Every structure is written in structure tokens, then in C-alpha cells.
Amino acid sequence: MDLRLAISRLTSALHSTCTLLLFLMLAGAGTGWSQQSQARGPFLLKIGASYDQGDFGTSERSRVLFVPVTLRYIARGFDISATPSFALLNTTGGVRLIDGGPTPTGEAGAIRDTISGVGDTLIRGRLYLVDDYGADSPVPAVTPFFKVKIPTAREDLSLGTGETDYGFGVEVDKQIAPFLIFGDVSYTVIGKTPDLSLRNRPAASFGLGYRLSDSVLVSGLLDWRRSIIEGNENPTEILGVLSIRMNPTVTVSPNAFIGLTSGSSDFGAGVEVAFRFGVF
């Protein structure tokens, strides 16, 4: 497939996704900015779309469109979620989607192709071990988590590895109004494949948020992950997120990132819309 047709498919997919997100935003925004009720529901639906591209230290550029949909159940002391996804990869080869991102796995070819299909499915659970009791308490919120990747993506299309991954970690955050300090550490056991020498992945991130108003939070995050393939640079990125609460049940979060190493995409951008519903 030539580059012009690949770009056309990417553009068409992005347009369809953005149209859907805009419709959902408008449908959910009826109660307006001024309503500050803390209404909550036990279910959270998140619909996202992101685009990123990078050359990973080569002369060829790869592009990825990723569309995850998350349904989360939120209980008093824990939550659990399932995230199926759709992925579109435009590349000349030597790149595969692993652990949620494009990963260089070999030499690029001469023919550019666009591959699309169902991505992997992520199951994730969190335990609310320690709560943040506000500025009067020095103790941060502590939230251990686990995750399992179900290999629903086709390995032969380079949209996954065809193997199950699992991992665990802990999130820590502290509200010091109007600032929010947060971070996490994790470890992922990567399912081994016969054609790739994959290694397990420790990861860590640290971020700082600032609440501009009751409805708007801006935050920045430094994210580091060990490369899954030995010899590749460790993916490291700076991510910015603007979280806008449209009403008590709808939040819109545009985001963008810049890759700091050849193990990351050069840049990317996306948007996520979250809906709370049900009676809590």
C-alpha cells in the first residue's frame, strides 16, 4: 500500500473517531460548567483515540492510531476494568505493537503497508489501600494494582505478540491544594515468543498537576520504561494532559507527548472522554 493511501486511511479513521468523541461530548455536556455536584456512579466508560509517529533511530517513519475503550467498575475499596482496543499501524516493517506501544523489532523493509485490526485487551484492577485525607495529613493515597494483557491482537499482523503478559505495581498521589503530586512504579512480565528475545519490563513515572479551577486540572508527567528488546533505548517521554470536567459525570482530557529517546515515538497526541454513570 502506498503512503498516500495509508495517510488517507489514517485521516479517515481519525475523522470518524473525533466525530464520535465530539458527539459524545455534546451529548453529555448538558448540565454545564457551573454545576459542581460530586455526583458519582459505580461505572466509568472511557473512550480514547491517540496518534503517534516516530522513526526509532532509522530513516523510516512509523505511524500508529490507537483507539481503546475502557469499562471500569468502581466499588468502595477497589475497581476493576477491561480495555479492548482497535489499532492501525502504518510502517515499512521492523515495528510491532507490544505492551501498548510501537516497538522496533528489526530492520525496516522497502514496502510501506497499513495494517489494522483488533488490538490486545487489558484487564486491570486496583485496591484503594490508603486514602489521601487532605492537606492536614502527610500520608499520600496508596493504590496497588495488577494487570493482565489478553492477546486478542493478531501476532502475524504485528499488532501484538500473541502471548499473555501480566504485571503489578503501585500508584501514589498526594493533593496539596492546588497541586497534585503523583507517580507509579510497576513491573510487567512479558510473554515470550519464539521469534523475538523479549525481556520483562520495570517502569516508573512521576507527575505534577495544578488545579486551575474546580473543573480544570493541567498536569505533566515524565514516563520511563525499560526497553523490552535488549539493545533498544529505553522509552522515555514527557506527557502533558489537560483534564476538563464538563459536568459531574463527563470529563474530557486532551493530551500530547514528546519522546526523549529513540526507543519512543517522536511525538503523539490524543483525547479521552470519560463518563460516570449508575447510582453509587
Phi, psi and omega in degrees: 000132183281166186297321182299317179291322179298314179297323179298318179293319177300313181298317180297318179294318178297318181298315180296318180294314181296325177297316178297315180297318179297318178300315181295321178299313182293323180294327184266356189267013189296330183279348169084169183291328191284346183277114187251020178300147180265033179305137183226160175222158183282354180241142177231125175249124178239129178240125183231165173208133179219151177230134174215159179212152180191160178255350176052040177079013180245183179270356183248140182257137175248146182232142182226132168248125184232129182233096176266150174230120184247132170243121184239136172258128185246115178257186183294323185238005182198169169217159178216142185219158174232134183229092168284167185206163171238139182227145175228125184237123176247114188201163171266006178111172180077011179226137179223148175278116180224133178053040173085004182210161177292135184229123176293128184236356182177194181282140176287152178264195182258346185251126178272136181221156176243126183240136179219155178166186178294133176271185176290161179247130182252127172255129185221138178228146179230146177244122181280082188287313180227132179269154171272116184265018174098186186295336181285346181248134178278356186274127178277166172288136181235123187227096173292153179214160172228160179210149176224128176263120176269125187281074178275347178279150180280122180294325182289346177261005181065023177265002179181186179258346184079008182237158179274134173247155173212155183201176181207162180182192180214138174256142177227133176212152181217125177270119173233085192312134002268019183262153173232123176253132184210162178183174177203158171229148183207166177218127182242127175270113185271129177296132185278143177238150183291334185264353180228141176266090185262146178236159182293161190234110162280152181209157178205152177214156177215135183218164178223129178243156178224125182273110179287329178201183178297340185249352187231127176232127175250137184215155176232150188216134170257122186240128179234139175219140175290142180296140180286330180251123181298135183106333174282151174290149178292127176298128180219129186220153169251124185241136174242138182226135172246112183257120185240116177273106183290324177199181185301342185240355184233127178231133179245132185226090170288151182210162177205153179217160174234130177280139183258349180226169178287351175280350179251161166298154181295317178199166177196165180206155180192185178210148177226137177241127182244137180236126171262135179209168185095176180251128184249000000 
